[in-house]
Amino acid sequence: MLKLAVLVSGGGTNLQAIMDAIDSGRITNARIVTVISNNEGAYALKRAEAYGCEALLVSPKDYPCREAFNEALLAALNDRHIDLVVLAGYLVVVPPCVIRQYENRIINIHPSLIPSFCGTGCYGLHVHEKALERGVKISGATVHFVDEGTDTGPIIMQKAVAVRQGDTPDLLQRRIMEEAEWVILPETINLIANGRVHVDGRLVSIKD
């Protein structure tokens, strides 16, 4: 049984999608052990409590320096023997010490088709604002492994979503969540939990 830690800073809609997929059987052989947030007011923590799993606050504000926070986050994962770390709207830079220890065991959902509209400063509505400013006809979402760059890790899965005339950043954000993010993030977790994801350098293949 794959032990998951879901890290989130806000409302936790992707967290809810994971919970729903586990409950419906779309994710098998995995369970959420802990939900970790850097934000005391994150609604995701209430979702975790309602679901019956641990809701854990680990905030940089509560530590004297970033190194102490980094060590605390790593210890929280290690103490719970986490197999897979899922970043689901986590707005804190993951420490290198965590990335090194959990190499190819941290995944992130990004609301665009990487390498478009990604990298430093591209998060939340900013991604969709840039997509609309550029006038693209297709956007979407990407699940990728996390490395020490920003949105540069090996791509696991992508799903395209049409951009419609008259879209606003909010409308596009919602459609991408519903049609892509809430689909491919649970699907990726299920593939990993059942040993179907193989990583070779920057290339990811899915076993039948």
C-alpha positions as CSV (number, residue, x, y, z in Angstrom):
1,M,0.0,0.0,0.0
2,L,1.5,3.3,-1.2
3,K,1.7,5.9,1.6
4,L,0.9,9.4,0.3
5,A,1.7,12.8,1.7
6,V,-0.2,15.5,0.0
7,L,1.3,19.0,0.4
8,V,-1.1,22.0,-0.3
9,S,-1.3,25.7,0.5
10,G,-4.9,26.6,-0.3
11,G,-8.3,25.1,-0.7
12,G,-7.3,21.6,-1.7
13,T,-9.5,20.9,-4.7
14,N,-6.9,18.6,-6.1
15,L,-6.6,16.9,-2.7
16,Q,-10.4,16.4,-2.8
17,A,-10.0,14.8,-6.3
18,I,-7.5,12.4,-4.9
19,M,-9.7,11.5,-1.9
20,D,-12.7,11.0,-4.2
21,A,-10.6,8.8,-6.5
22,I,-9.5,6.6,-3.6
23,D,-13.0,6.3,-2.3
24,S,-14.4,5.4,-5.8
25,G,-11.6,2.8,-6.5
26,R,-10.0,4.9,-9.4
27,I,-6.9,4.9,-7.2
28,T,-6.0,1.5,-5.8
29,N,-3.2,0.3,-3.5
30,A,-2.7,3.8,-2.0
31,R,-3.8,5.8,1.0
32,I,-3.3,9.3,2.3
33,V,-1.2,9.2,5.4
34,T,-0.9,13.0,6.0
35,V,-1.9,16.3,4.5
36,I,0.7,19.0,5.1
37,S,0.2,22.7,4.7
38,N,2.4,25.8,5.2
39,N,-0.8,27.8,5.7
40,E,-2.7,27.6,9.0
41,G,-5.8,28.9,7.2
42,A,-5.7,26.4,4.3
43,Y,-9.1,24.8,3.8
44,A,-7.2,21.7,2.7
45,L,-6.5,21.0,6.4
46,K,-10.2,21.0,7.1
47,R,-10.7,18.6,4.1
48,A,-8.1,16.3,5.7
49,E,-9.8,16.3,9.1
50,A,-13.2,15.6,7.5
51,Y,-11.6,12.7,5.6
52,G,-10.1,11.2,8.7
53,C,-6.4,11.6,7.9
54,E,-3.8,13.7,9.6
55,A,-3.8,17.4,9.0
56,L,-0.3,18.8,9.7
57,L,0.9,22.4,9.7
58,V,4.5,22.8,8.9
59,S,5.1,26.5,8.2
60,P,8.4,28.4,7.6
61,K,7.0,31.1,9.9
62,D,7.3,28.7,12.9
63,Y,11.0,28.2,12.5
64,P,14.0,30.5,13.1
65,C,15.5,29.9,9.7
66,R,14.7,28.2,6.4
67,E,17.2,25.4,7.1
68,A,15.2,24.5,10.3
69,F,12.0,24.5,8.3
70,N,13.6,22.3,5.6
71,E,14.7,19.8,8.2
72,A,11.3,19.8,9.9
73,L,9.5,19.1,6.6
74,L,11.9,16.3,5.7
75,A,11.5,14.8,9.2
76,A,7.7,14.9,8.9
77,L,7.9,12.8,5.7
78,N,10.5,10.4,7.0
79,D,8.8,9.8,10.3
80,R,5.6,8.7,8.5
81,H,7.6,6.5,6.0
82,I,6.0,8.3,3.0
83,D,6.4,6.6,-0.4
84,L,5.1,9.3,-2.6
85,V,4.9,13.1,-2.0
86,V,2.1,14.8,-4.0
87,L,2.3,18.6,-4.5
88,A,-1.3,19.8,-5.0
89,G,-1.1,23.5,-5.1
90,Y,1.9,23.8,-2.7
91,L,3.3,27.3,-2.9
92,V,6.6,26.7,-1.0
93,V,9.8,25.8,-2.8
94,V,10.5,22.1,-1.9
95,P,13.9,22.0,-0.2
96,P,16.8,20.3,-2.0
97,C,17.2,17.9,0.9
98,V,13.7,16.6,0.4
99,I,14.1,16.4,-3.4
100,R,17.3,14.4,-3.1
101,Q,16.0,11.9,-0.6
102,Y,12.7,11.5,-2.5
103,E,14.1,11.5,-6.0
104,N,11.4,10.4,-8.5
105,R,9.0,10.1,-5.5
106,I,7.6,13.7,-5.6
107,I,5.0,14.7,-8.2
108,N,3.5,18.0,-9.0
109,I,0.4,19.1,-10.9
110,H,0.9,22.2,-13.1
111,P,-2.0,24.0,-14.9
112,S,-0.5,24.2,-18.3
113,L,1.1,22.0,-21.0
114,I,4.8,22.2,-19.9
115,P,7.0,23.7,-21.3
116,S,4.5,26.4,-22.0
117,F,3.6,28.9,-19.2
118,C,5.8,27.4,-16.5
119,G,8.8,28.3,-14.4
120,T,9.4,31.0,-11.8
121,G,6.3,33.1,-11.2
122,C,4.0,30.9,-13.2
123,Y,1.4,29.6,-10.7
124,G,-2.3,29.9,-10.0
125,L,-4.1,32.4,-12.1
126,H,-0.8,33.9,-13.5
127,V,-0.5,30.8,-15.7
128,H,-4.0,31.3,-17.3
129,E,-3.4,35.0,-17.7
130,K,-0.3,34.4,-19.7
131,A,-2.0,31.7,-21.8
132,L,-4.9,34.1,-22.7
133,E,-2.5,37.0,-23.3
134,R,-0.6,34.8,-25.8
135,G,-3.8,33.8,-27.5
136,V,-3.2,30.0,-27.4
137,K,-6.1,27.8,-28.5
138,I,-5.2,24.8,-26.3
139,S,-3.9,24.8,-22.8
140,G,-4.2,22.0,-20.2
141,A,-2.4,20.4,-17.3
142,T,0.8,18.4,-16.6
143,V,1.8,16.0,-13.9
144,H,5.6,15.7,-13.6
145,F,8.3,14.5,-11.2
146,V,9.9,17.3,-9.2
147,D,13.6,18.0,-9.5
148,E,15.6,21.0,-8.3
149,G,14.5,23.2,-11.1
150,T,11.1,24.9,-11.4
151,D,8.7,22.7,-13.5
152,T,11.6,21.0,-15.1
153,G,11.3,17.4,-13.9
154,P,10.3,14.4,-16.1
155,I,6.8,14.7,-17.5
156,I,4.5,11.8,-16.5
157,M,1.2,12.8,-18.0
158,Q,-0.5,15.7,-19.8
159,K,-4.0,16.5,-20.9
160,A,-5.1,19.2,-23.3
161,V,-8.1,21.5,-22.7
162,A,-9.6,23.8,-25.3
163,V,-9.4,27.6,-24.8
164,R,-12.7,29.2,-25.7
165,Q,-13.5,32.6,-27.0
166,G,-14.5,34.9,-24.2
167,D,-12.5,32.9,-21.6
168,T,-11.3,34.7,-18.5
169,P,-8.5,33.4,-16.3
170,D,-11.0,32.2,-13.8
171,L,-13.1,30.4,-16.4
172,L,-10.1,28.8,-18.0
173,Q,-8.7,27.8,-14.6
174,R,-11.9,26.1,-13.6
175,R,-12.2,24.2,-16.9
176,I,-8.6,23.0,-16.7
177,M,-9.1,21.8,-13.2
178,E,-12.3,19.9,-14.0
179,E,-11.2,18.5,-17.4
180,A,-7.5,17.9,-16.8
181,E,-6.1,18.3,-13.3
182,W,-8.8,16.3,-11.5
183,V,-8.4,13.5,-14.1
184,I,-4.6,13.1,-14.6
185,L,-3.4,13.6,-11.0
186,P,-5.5,10.7,-9.6
187,E,-4.6,8.6,-12.7
188,T,-0.9,9.2,-12.2
189,I,-1.1,8.3,-8.5
190,N,-2.9,5.1,-9.4
191,L,-0.2,4.2,-12.1
192,I,2.6,4.8,-9.6
193,A,0.8,2.9,-6.8
194,N,0.5,-0.1,-9.1
195,G,4.1,-0.1,-10.4
196,R,3.4,1.0,-13.9
197,V,5.6,4.2,-14.1
198,H,9.2,3.8,-15.2
199,V,11.7,6.6,-15.3
200,D,14.8,6.6,-17.5
201,G,16.6,10.0,-17.1
202,R,14.1,12.6,-18.3
203,L,11.8,10.1,-20.1
204,V,8.8,8.5,-18.4
205,S,7.1,5.4,-19.8
206,I,3.9,3.7,-18.7
207,K,3.9,-0.1,-18.5
208,D,0.9,-2.0,-19.7
